[in-house]
Amino acid sequence: MARRSSPYTQADITRLIKAAIAAGVGKEHIVGVRLDRDGATVLFGEKKPMQETERPNEWDEVLDDK
């Protein structure tokens, strides 16, 4: 069974995030991207403090270095 092609590519999402940063939004304020039928939306806010039972995400170190 063939899959439908996605209306958004990873490159599109990367361009969206880079545009938000270029517009003056700090990386620390971007908490995610939501995709739906109407398009892609950058989500802003403060990151939640990590719970004691949660493990740190190894990708956080990679993303902070850039």
N, C-alpha and C positions, 0 to 999 in steps of 0.2 A: 504494500500500500504506500503510495507516494505521499509525502508531506507537503503541505502548503508552504509557499515561501513566506518568510517573515516580512511584515511591512517595514520593519526597522532592523538595521544591521548593528553590529557592535560598533562599527565606525561612526554611525549616526549618533549613537549614545555618547561616544567619546567626544564628538564634535559639540554636542549639547553641553556636556560638562565643561569643556574647555571654554565655550562661549560664556557660560555663567561665571567662570573664574576671571575671564578677560573683562567682564562687565563690572568686576569689583567685588564679587561675592567671595569671601574667604573659603578656602578648602575645608576649614574646620566647621563651617556652617552647612555644608552639603551633607545630608544624611542618607540620601538614596535617590533612585529614579523609579518612577511608577510608569508602567506601560499599560495602556488600555486602548480601546477602539478609537478614542478621540485623539490620541497622540501620546507623546512622551512628556512627562512632567518631572522637573527637578524638585526634590523635597528638601526643604530647609528646616533647620532647628538645631538644637543642642544634642550632642550625643549623650545617651544615658550612661550613668556610671555602671561599671561592670559589677554584677553580683558576685558574692564570694564563691558561689558554686560554679560560675562560668569560667571556662578556660579562655585565655587570650587568643585572638585570631592571629595566626602567623602571617596573614596578608597585611595586617596593620603595619607591621615593621617595614614591609616592602613599599607600601603606599606612602608612608611618612618620609621615606628617603628621597622621594621625587620632588 
